[in-house]
Structures are given as C-alpha cells and as structure tokens.
Amino acid sequence: MHEALIISQVVLWIVVVALSATVLALARQVGVLHEIIAPMGALTIDKGPKVGDAAPVFELTDLNGGPVTLGGPSAGGFSVMLMFVSPTCPVCRKLLPIVKSIAQSEAGWLRVVFTSDGEAGEQRDFVNRYRLHSFPMVLSGELGMTYRVSKLPYAVLIGEDGRVRAKGLVNTREHLESIIQAKQMGVASIQDYLKAQHAPAAANGEQGGKHHG
Amino acid sequence: MAIDPQITAIASATGAAIFAGSAAMKLAAPPEFQAAVESYRIVPASMAPAVSWMLPVLEIAGALGLFVPASRFAAAALLLALLAIFTLAIAINLARGRRDLDCGCFGAMLRQRVSGWLVARNAALAILLVAALLPAGARPLDALDYTTIVPAAVSLVMLYAAANYLLANAPASDALRIGDA
C-alpha cells in the first residue's frame, strides 16, 4: 500500500509538470500567433484615417519654428513617414537608430517627421540626447488624436499623393520595414498581401515586390 | 505558527526562482528597465538610473537569501517589501488612469500593460512569500519530500510564466475580438 502511494505520487507529479509545461507552451504560442497574424504590431487598432484615404492636412511648425506640412500632394514627390514617439517610451529609444538608418537608406523618396506631445523643453532634451537634429520634430497632441494613436512608437506612412499608405505600431525593425514594404508593394498590410495571394486573378496588377516572410 | 517544512521549501524555491529570473531579465536590458522606471513617474527622473540598478540587485539578494535557512525570514521580508512597492506603483498609475503603461516587470523580455490582473498576480506572489516567511516546523525532510518539492516548484514557476504570457497577450487578443465585431 505504502509503495503504491509513493509510485502514484511520482506519477502524478510527472503528469503535473508535463501539464504545466504544456500550458506554458500554449500561452507562449498565443503570443507567437499574434506576432504572425499582426505583422504591423500586435496592438494595432484600426481607427483613425484608413489606409488609402487622403491624410488630413496639417500645417504645423517644428521645434525650431520651421514649417511642416503633413498631408496633401507633396511638392517634391516625397513620401512622409510620421513617427509618433515620446521621451518616456522605452521602445521608442531602441527604435530611433533604426528609424535613422531607414531614413538614410530611403532618402531618395522618404522624409521622416517625428512627432510627440508634451513640454517643449523635454522634447528638446530628447532631440539632443538622441541626435535627431536632422529631422523635424513636431509637438502636437492633435496629430495623435487625429490618427487615434494609443500606443507608441507608431508610424504612419503618407504617400507622395497625400494618401495614407501604411500605419501601425512599430516595435522592431521588421515592423518598420513592413510599413515601407507595404507602400512599395501597394498593399495596405501584410494581411491584405496574403489575401491578394489567395486571389491571384486580382493580384497580378502592380505587384513587382519580392516575397517578404 | 509553524508550517510544515515541505511547504516552506516549495515556497522558498519557487520565490527564489521567480525573483532571480525577473531580476536577470531586468539586468539584461538596462536602458529599457530604466525607461520603465521613469515612465512610472514615481521617482524623479534623475534617480531612475540608480533605482533601476538597485531594484534587480535587491531582488537577486532576496532570491539568494531564501535558500539559506538563517536568512530566509529577512529575504522573504525584503522581497515582500519590494513586491509591495511594485504593486503600489502599479496601483498609483492605475488610479491615475494610465492603462497603457508598460509594466517593466521583466525588462524588455515581455511587455505587459499594467492592469488589475498584475495586482492580483502580485497578491498571489505575496501569499507564496508569506509561506516562506513563516517559521518552519522541525520535521526533517526525506527523499519523498523532495519528490514533491522539486516538481512542485518547477510546476509553479512554469505556471507563473504561463500566466505572464497570457497577461502579455491579453491586449492583442482583445484587439482581435473588437476587430471581429
């Protein structure tokens, strides 16, 4: 009897440990699935101006008093990537060098504009600390409200025709690249791209882009 | 009140693993954790670098202390105090209405938005630490005790990790649900 109890104790613990490991793996997989089905960022909330809509026109001034126009057809044929950041957002800091390198490599067609809200002094420190002098930094709470930005860092890509081309929460280089990729392939999101792949008749049009897994 | 030493051993081992693990994740990405400390807006930004080093170091000290019977009480008390500070910081920000704040509990490893669930999770951890804090009975542990202690601690740590993944995933899952409606 005593021996049977010991054996059953051992067997039960093996089962409990295996179950706990299974629950852990399942919970982890839910996160992985979220990353896969939402390549623009797991927390993208589809509010504000839609991809394909004309971006609302804003006439703003940056921290140095220079004029910044957002929305409407661009004079030089440049697209604008609007980066919503904040000095207090940890991921924003990590993303800044990546944004800078993308701004450099895509300089032929893309301009990057940073935007934040809060105190001007705080933002100036932020610009100095992360050497963002070569980019316009716009202080505007209204921009964030218009685009319904609730999570940072958030990117909105406005095409040279003044239409929103892509947008979403950007936590990593991959997220940022998917925004650029979405514009270059002429699709609103990776989800749309996959949908187009399933309906090849409709997708043969302008897609010259390479596969992006 | 003395509790069975088997319970004490399970609580100590689990608590030590949980706090050592979370401290290691915080120390793995110092800039992110420092930014998390700043974003709580509890301590002045100038103190954030010092605080962001001190918290994980204290967590590791507490985790190590749990293993030695002589320092178990002090270590459990230290970890309970830390937990109370973390929970209070979360509660203050929830009261301020800041629900988009990143917890920072695991540095850059896992982003969790602060919520009432984190307060509940910390309450469960507090119960575990109280079990480690109480004086243990004198019964000597034998091999059969260890066939419970080791798998119980391993299971609890895994379940704790699973609960944290679920909390981290919850906003994304909610966003999908809104998208369907």
Interface residues (C-beta under 8 A of the other chain):
Chain A: I6 Q9 V10 W13 I14 V16 V17 L19 S20 A21 V23 L24 L26 A27 R28 V30 G31 H34 I37 A38 A42 L43 T44 I45 D46 T88 C89 P90 V91 R93 K94 S150 K151
Chain B: P31 E32 A35 A36 E38 S39 D100 D102 G104 A108 R111 L144 T147 T148 P151 A152 V154 S155 L156 M158 L159 A161 A162 A163 Y165 L166 A168 N169 P171 A172 S173 A175 L176 I178 G179
